[in-house]
Amino acid sequence: MEPFSLLAALALLAAPTHPQSVPPTQRPEDVPAHTSPYSTFGQPHARRPAGKRPSARLRCNDGTVHKGTAKVCEGHGGVKR
């Protein structure tokens, strides 16, 4: 039984001491955290300027792909449906 009492004594000596509690009138005031001009997740991403969207890709009957209107596929057998 002696080793257990020796271990208990060592545990009590190694235990951290807790500071005394402070009354609310003597507690320091909260200081707000530094505010950043950036969001929490980093800098905002650059946005593309709003403008005309690129024209759709058309697949012609002969297998070629073009950007533009259906007129592009007139010489290629028309638009594949």
HELIX and SHEET records of a PDB file:
HELIX    1   1 GLU A    2  ALA A   14  1                                  13    
HELIX    2   2 PRO A   24  GLN A   26  5                                   3    
HELIX    3   3 ALA A   70  HIS A   76  5                                   7    
SHEET    1   A 2 ARG A  57  ARG A  59  0                                        
SHEET    2   A 2 VAL A  65  LYS A  67 -1                                        
END                                                                             
